[in-house]
Amino acid sequence: MKVLPSRHFESRFLTFTCLSNFQTKTKRYKMAFDLSMIQQVYAGFPSKIAAARQALGKPLTLAEKILYAHLDKGMELKNYDRLKSYVDFNPDRVAMQDATAQMALLQFMQAGRPSAAVPSTVHCDHLIVAKNGSQEDLEFANQESKEVFDFLSSVSNKYGIGFWKPGAGIIHQIVLENYAFPGGMMIGTDSHTVNAGGLGMVAIGVGGADACDVMAGLPWELLMPKLIGVKLTGKLNGWTAPKDIILKLAGILTVKGGTNAIVEYFGEGAQSLSCTGKGTICNMGAEIGATTSTFGYDDSMERYLRATGRAAVADAANAIREHLTGDAEVYASPEKYFDQVIEIDLSSLEPHLNGPFTPDLATPISGMKAAMAANNWPAKVEVGLIGSCTNSSYEDISRAVSLAKQVKEKGLSSKAEFTISPGSEQIRYTIERDGFLETFEGIGAKVFANACGPCIGMWDRMGAEKQEKNTIVHSFNRNFAKRADGNPNTYAFVASPEIVTALAIAGDLGFNPMTDTLTNDKGEQVKLDPPSGDELPMNGFAVEDAGYQAPAEDGTGVQVLVSPDSKRLQLLDPFAAWEGTDLKGLKLLIKAKGKCTTDHISMAGPWLKFRGHLDNISNNMLIGAVNAFNDKTDSVKNQLSGEYGPVPATQRAYKAAGIGSIVVGDENYGEGSSREHAAMEPRHLGVRAVLVKSFARIHETNLKKQGMLALTFVDKSDYDKIQEDDRIDIEGLLAMAPGKNLQLVLNHSDGSNETIQVQHSYNAQQIEWFKAGGALNIIRAGIQ
């Protein structure tokens, strides 16, 4: 495999100092972004777009322009078949959050490069538990996860990677504020990397192995996605927010309706939205399985770039503005250019509540009372939570605070607990300066650290261990069972920050602020006024210390800090290559029933502390998956002893005996976060193949990267033929080829056997990954 040289940048990190409008009230802040790289991308954009338009012989969508402008030079310029062709691209940058960065960088250390080939950043946002409040929680995290933060800081410093310290903010908010740019392409080791689509990027969530490839200077491979066009007409009004657009769309497309698709928003409604509102919509595109989502460059993006200290980027984008959106012919006749077109009228759109337990169960707020009664959902709202990477913009917080102000003004009291997770220190500092936090604290709100917190299960919620049935509402993106607080009986509903705030004030899930009244302290019936707020702070953004650490100019002398006795970090050994034979006598580890997300395969929450230690975190492997044979979690039959026990312990017994195994799953297996641990843990413990009805995109790629066999049933009804005591043979591996089926022989305990057909989506390069024992083995061999 050819190794590409590092890209040359005149200055890897340019520092800009911005001053807000009111110099006496705010302080200077610095931002690090890569202007020379952006200018380099824009310099070649017009000619690349013209060449692509000629090669494809048609007008281009924005997604196509960005994809073809980032086509690897080794790829032929032609019309690649959507959902059929694997295509190599050259992303402009890489972003990693601390939980996934550990494994990504441990892998990168094996690649043998002296520095990252493209601008890359690490963001410490996942390892901070939300419990007592911002300052106390951050101090605790800096103690509890010190060795992880020290490792990430040192490895970033050594390899030319920008490092954002704990408390700086959530990766996607930081990227939007500092690094995202119209027309760019980036990958990130988190499924919500797609948030950067709000600034007109093609930004895609990947596993750490993909990030390792790009940082090593290699092209990045993607199945050419299909294109879904969403035409937005009208304009939002009253209680409706940008969040409601994606909540509505999730109800239309479901959690897998966007799989292997780029969703491109356009129309007058799209241009009426703020840049951060666009980011919210793109962020939750991960919940419909979309590869990414994006919007064309417009005035709102220009305003946001200038407000966040990137006037130079706005000027550069303006110079090629016509190329940073889809061609006019595409938007005039979208059905000719998109595989699917959906139209949403923003003027008539109603606020939505999605959930519980899945982000695509969409209910208009006017229908919530009936839905609540029909499904016996707990009516009392215990906690309202706003913020996170999805909804922590200045606009979000300002609209929510306009409701919080009405509590005192109208003689009300908030009936539910209320929490705020600011998206960045810049946001937190600015909303504190503008009095928003004081207003929230006046209704009893608790401000958590600038981190993910409850959104990813890092919420030490008092009483959650009792597993009582209760309802919470939040403005996050995901609401799978146990996602926020570990309680399987917490009914979590997703809504806009405005609706979350209103429901927290009312304390009632069935409350409709558009029609219903509340009783104030005088016994009067009062209505909440619709929310209002500012798109951007009138006095400008401000911050004292954004939390950014630039890397060393020369990292050759920097020592990476990993203790050999650490329980949190473990240097990696390469996975073994395929032995060159068919796989015989595999034990069935588990036949997973129903929804099996990456949370089920590799839980977050308290397990996040082991994200850098593959062996320790493997003790959570598939403990949340439901065994189809007994409807229990973390209880499978050990075919060696005949006894039932935990999934990881059973698999370790097979590994100790030198016996491989297979995992069988249902539809959309691996839905959810991009965490590659869900692929690395089975690989580490000796699982050889995962056979399912269908895969979520990122998880399937992660399995391939780690040298696993990712297989799907040709006939989905064959799922029912898998028996608990089966010994399974996988045949046809010696002749494995793209598009060629393999055979599974199911050897049942009664002595009978039957053969079923299974298929795969491996191309020629991916088959080489399997043979080599993983993509990283090929990278390392190529560099050496």
Buried (B, 14 or more C-beta within 10 A) or exposed (E): BEBBEBBEBEEBBBEBEBEBEEEEEBEEBBBBBBBBBBBBBBEEBBEBBEBBBEEBEBBBBBBBBBBBBBBBEEBEBEBBEBEEBBBBBBBBBBBBBBBBBBBBBBBBBBBBBEBBBBBBBBBBBBBBBBBEEBEEBBBBBBEBBEBBBBBBBBBBBBBBBBBBBBBBBBBBBBBBBBBBBBBBBBBBBBBBBBBBBBBBBBBBBBBBBBBBBBBBBBBBBBBBBBBBBBBBBBBBEEBBBBBBBBBBBBBEBBBBBBBBBBBBBBBEBBBBBBBBBBBBBBBBBBBBBBBBBBBBBBEBBBBBBBBBBBBBBBEBBEBBBEBBBBBEEBBEEBEEBBEBBBEBEBEEBBBBBBBBBBBBBBBBBEBBBEBBEEEEBBBEBBBBBBBBBBBBBBBBBBBBBBBBBBBEEBBBEBBBBBBBBBBBBBBBBBBBBBEBBEBBBEBEBBBBBBBBBBBBBBBBBEEBEEBEEBBBBBBBBBBBBBBBBBBEBBBBBBBBBBBBBBBBBBBBBBBBBBEBEBEBEEEEEBEBBBBEBBBBBEBBBBBEEBBBBBBBEEBEEBEBBBEEEBEBBBBBEBBEEBEEEBBEEBBBBBBBBEBBBBBBBBBBBEBBBBBBBBEBBBBBBBBBBBBBBEEEBBBBBBBEEEEBBBBBEBBBBBBEEEBBBBBBBBBBBBBBBBBBBBBBBBBBBBBBBBBBBBBBBBBBBBBBBBBBBBBBBEEEEBBEBBBBBBBBBBBBBEEBEEEEBBBBBBBBEEEEEEEBEBEBBBBEBBBBBBBBBBBBBBBBEBBE
